[in-house]
């Protein structure tokens, strides 16, 4: 399935997890979930997995309206989530929207959406060979 997730831009052009900044996309633009308990993520009674939303709307709102200027160092990554696909156990939908939050085993980024004021977005797009689109074109119906 197609999924969307927020990730961090770093000065070296890497794109990293916003929760676990040591974890970066690999050279092919793939983010692979790992579990500290040794599971093959995702597992129903664990929180492991790579997390996405099924629609970018709440991510776009979060990044654009946050007073900490998240648009400077976060990007919205669009990509394919490989399964099995399970619900996010702590937040099945992003409130107040009904956008589902899901997790899977592997997320392959196909496009980066960044605000024009974001730092290092051009470098990240070159590093991974991914298309870079302005965040404001990410309008949803
Ligand atoms: Zn686990």
Boltz pocket constraint, residues with backbone or C-beta under 6 A from the ligand:
constraints:
  - pocket:
      binder: B
      contacts: [[A, 35], [A, 36], [A, 37], [A, 38], [A, 39], [A, 41], [A, 43], [A, 46], [A, 47], [A, 48]]
      max_distance: 6.0
